[in-house]
Structure formats: structure tokens, C-alpha cells
Amino acid sequence: MTTSHPPAAGERDASWPPVLGALAVFTSPGRLQDAGMAAAADDLLAAERSRTALEHLTRRRPELTLDDAYRIQWTNVQQRLAHGARIAGHKVGLTSLAMQQQIGVDQPDSGVLLDDMLLPSGSTLHLDQFVMPRVEAEIAFRIGADLHGPHVDTHTVRASVGEVLLALEVIDTRYGDWRMTLQDSVADNAAAARAVPGPAIALHSGLDLGSEEITVRVDGEVVVRAPGSAVQGGPLNSVVWLVRQLDRYGAGLRRGDLVLAGAVHASLPLQAGSRIEASSPRLPSVSVEAV
């Protein structure tokens, strides 16, 4: 299989993701036809833009496979690229036990971050742009060197990471409720809606991210304290999973990509007038205000 990569942040390459229909994983009997993929992607995009809840795809298409769902996700991404969006990176979702139990799944998934999803720390978030928004605190990375292949490990990932930071991710479901199958989540771009990256620092050898305790405050009140180890035993493990997952489809990470490693806690509902802040002992804080 020829390996290709998504473009780095700030670049645009309409050829990524690769033409997934050529890959063997999409030749299994019963997978949705191309027209079905496009229709599902159209429905999800329309639901997001109109902020109208959509019926879960697997309730309408019980035969939907995980590979089908990723194809729908990337069809949606291609539509956004065609309208001027640019790929900024990736998110890993459903990495903590708390999040898996909240949604009702038993394994992670991934989604694509686009430049129009990113907000600077301290931004104002308008809730009327979403269906059922929630927020989660995460450790995130800025990739410093291209990273791909099926055999990456934490040492490879750590050597390829340029910077580490805290981030707040705003997730949203286009289905109207938060109980869904893994296929539903994947097709919906792993619920990606907005990402608020905080200031980044270099990932130096003495920084133990698994023991980094993240504190989340809503209007100044502590609502969550959880260590980085809540994410797959450590957020670098989450990036390992992502690189191997992308490699299954002939893709990888590029220098400059932002990677959200996954929430350390179950997501929190967003309410107008609230200020959400995430902090930790060794990483700069990040915040957003909902209106």
C-alpha cells in the first residue's frame, strides 16, 4: 500500500485522504455503495449546518461497518476541503473509560480537525452554533516530524512530537443524543466541533504526561481532576493508536499537525454564561467562555 499523509496545518491538498475505495478494507461484501457514502456524508453536513438533529445512521443502515463509517467521515472532510477548509490535524476520541461509558462504546475512534474548528484560548463560544455541545479537557500535541507506519511506539511518537499543550475540545452530536454506536460516532467525525488549544511548551524528557493532573474549573469551581494516565495509560499511547489507525488507510501525521489525545474525563455540558478553564502543574492553562 502506498502511504500518503494529510497536509500540514496551513497547507491544502485536495488529494488527501487517499481514494479509499481502492483499498482492500473497503471491498468486503455488504459495504455501502459510493452513493450511500456520499448521501450519509451530505446528511451529516446538512444536520451540522442547520443544527437539526439527525437519526442515527446505524438505525437507518444496520449494515454500516466501521470502515464504512470512516469513509463517510472522510467524504465529509473532502466536501469541506472543496469549500476552502484546511486540515489542521486530528483528534482521538473515546480514549478514557469515562468517555466510553458515557457514549456506550468500548474502543477509541478518531476524527479530522479543520482550521475553521480552531479557536484561540480565551475565545467566546456561541452555543447557538451547535446541536448538543459538551466540553472536555485534553492533553494535545503539535507534531514536529512526519509520523506514520504500523510499528510506531511511544518512543517513536515522543521523538516526533514538537510541543505539548492543554486543550479544550467542544464536541457535538449531530444525532440529538449521546448514546450511539462506534460507527455512528466515527461517521460524525468523532463528534469534532471546536478545539481550543492553549499555549504550547517543548516536550522535554523530564515531563511525565501520565502523572500530569488536569484540573477543570467551571466559573472558578473545580469540577474535574484527572491524570493524563486516564487516556490510554498516557496520552502518548493515544497518539500511537492514532498513527497505527491512520496507517490502515494509507495515511499518517505530518509536521505541524495538531493532535488532541482524548479527554481525561467524561464530557461536561456547556451552558451559556459559563467560563471553562483547564490547568495542570506544568502546562499552561487554557480557557473558553460560552455564550
N, C-alpha and C positions, 0 to 999 in steps of 0.2 A: 504494500500500500504506500502510495506517495504521501509524505507528510506535508501538510500545509499549516499555516498559522494565521490566526486573526491579526489584523493590523494593530500596531501600537496606537495608544491614545494620540489623537491629533492627526492620524492618517485616515484615509478612507480607501477601502479596497472592496469593490462590489463582488469580487470573486470569492470572498470568504463569507460564510462557511463553504466547504467544498460541495460539489454536486453529490449530495448524499445518496441519491438514487443509484449511483454506480457502485456503492459499497455492498458487500455481501450481507451485512447485517440487515439490510432492507429488502432482501429477496425472499424472506420467509413467507410461507403461504398465509393468507388471511390479512396481510398488512393492508392498510388503507391505500387506495389508489391516489395518484398525484392530485386529482381534482378534489378528493376528500381532504387531503392535507391542506390545500390552499383554502378550501371553504372553512375548515376549522380555524386556521390562522386568521382569516378575514373576520370570522365571528368574534374571536378573542380581541382583535384590534378594535373592532367596532364597539364592543362592550366597554373597553377601556376608555375610548374617546367619548362615548356617550354617558359613561358612568352608570350603565344599566347592567344589572346582574344577568349572567348567562347560565343556562342549565349546564351542569357538569358534563363534560364531553363523554366520559365513560358511561353515563346513564343513557346517552343517545347512541353511543358507539361502544358497546361492551367488548368488542374485539380489539380495541385500541391497545397496542403494545407500548412498552417503554421506548423502543426505537421509533415507533410512530410518533410518540409524544415529542421526542427531541427533534424529529423532522418538522413537526408543526411549529415548535418553538423557533427553529432556525428559518423557516419560511416567513414567520412573522418578523424576525430580525431583518431578513433580506428586504422585506417591504419597507421597513423603517429606513434602511440604508438608502433605498431608492428615493426616499423623500428627504434625504440630506442628513440623517443622523450618522454618527460615527461611533465605532466601537471603542469603549473606554476600558473594558476589562471583563471580569466575570465575578459571579457570586456563587458561593456554595451554600446551599440551604439544607435545613433539617439535619444539622450535624450533631446537635445535642439531644440527649434523651428527652429533655423537657419539651423541645420543639417537636420531636417525633410523636410524643404522646399527645401534644396539643392538636396536631393535624390529623393523626391517626395512621402514620406510616412507620416503617422500620428501617429506612436507609436514607442516605443523603440524596440530594439532587443538585443540579447546577443551572444557572441562568446567565444571560449575557447582559452586561452593563453598557448602556449607551451614554454618550456625552450629555444628552438632554435630561438624563436622570440625576446628574450630579449637582449638588448644592454645597456652597461653602459653609463651614461651621459658623453658627450664629444666625443662619438664614431664617426667614419666616416661611412656614409651610402652610399652604392653603388647602384645608381639608376638603373643600368642595370639588377638588380635582380628582377625588378618589371614590371608590365604592365602599370599602370597609377597611380603612387603613389601620395598621398597627406598627409599632416601632420596636426595634431590638438593637442591643449594643453588641459590637463585634470587634475583634482584632482583625486588622486588614494589612495588606502588604502592597508595596509598589515593586514590581518585578524589575530587576536590574540587568538581567541577561535572559535571552531566549531559553525556554524551558519546555521540553517535550520528550515523549518516549514512554514505553510501558514499564521501564525498570527504574524510574526515579525513586529516590528515598528521601528521608528528611535531611540527610547531609547534602544531597544534590540541591534540594529546594533551598535550604538555608544559604548555600553558596550563591544561589541565583537571585536571592531577594536583595533588593537595594535598600528599601526602607520599610519600617513598620509603623503603624498608627492605629488609633482608635477610630471607629466609625459608627455612626447611627444609620441603620437601614430602615427605610419605610417600606413595608410590604403591603400588598393589596391583593385581594382576591377578586377576580372577575366573575366568580360563581355565586356570590351572595352569602356564602357561609364558609367556615374554615375547616370543615370536615370533608376530606377528599381523598382520592387515591393518589398514589405517586405519579401515575400517568397524567392525571388532571393538573397536578402541580407543575410538572415538567412542561407540559404544553403551554401553560400560562406563564412561561419564562420564570419558573420557580418563584412566582409572586413578586418579582422585582418591580419596584415602583420608583423609589428615590434612594440615593445614597448620599450621606453627609460625611465626607472624610475629614478627620481632624488633622492638625499639624503632624508631620512625619519626622521620625528620627532614624538614624542609621541602625541597622540590626547588628549590634556588636556581639561578640562571643559570650559576654557575661550576662546577656539578657535571657532569662528563663521565662519564656512566654507562658508555659504551662502553669506556673505559680503566680503569674500576674493576676491580681484580683481586680476585677472591674466592678465599679460601683455605679449604679444608675440612680439618678435623682429626678423626680418629677416635682416641679415647683419647689425645689430645695429639700424635699423629703426623700430619704433613701427608700427605694422600693425593691432593689435587687443588689445582691453582692454575690459574685460568682467568679471562679478562677478560669483562666484560659484553658485549663485541662478539661473543662466541661465540653469543649469542642474536640471530639475525636481523640481525647487524651492529650491534646495540644494543637494549636492552630496550624502549625506546620504540617501535621498529619492530614489536615483538611486540604491543604494545597497539593500534597502528594496524591490524594484521592482525585482531585480535580484534574491534574495533569494526566493521570492514567485514564480517567474517564474521557477527556478530550482526545487522547491518542486513539481510542477505539473508533473515533470518527475522522481520523486523519488530521486532527488539529492540535494546537498547543498554546502556550503562553508566549507573549512577545515582550521584549524590553519596553517598559513604560506602562504595561497593563496594571490596573488596579484590581486586586483580588480581595473580596470580602470572604473571610474564612468561615463565617457562620456565627449565629447567636450563641451566647453563653447561657441564655435563659429563655424561658417561654416569652413570646412576644407580648407587648403591652398595648392596650387600646389607646388611641390618640383622641384627645378631647380639645376642642377649641379653647384657647387661652392658656394652655399648658406649656411649660418650658421643660424640655428633657435634656439632661446632661449626663454624659458618661465620662468617668475619670478612672485613673489607676495610678499606682505609685510611681511608675517610671515612664508612662506615656502621656503626652499632652492631652488635655480634655477636649471634648467636642460637644456641641450643643445645637439644638434647633428649637424654634418656637412655633407652636401650632395655632392657627387662627381659622 
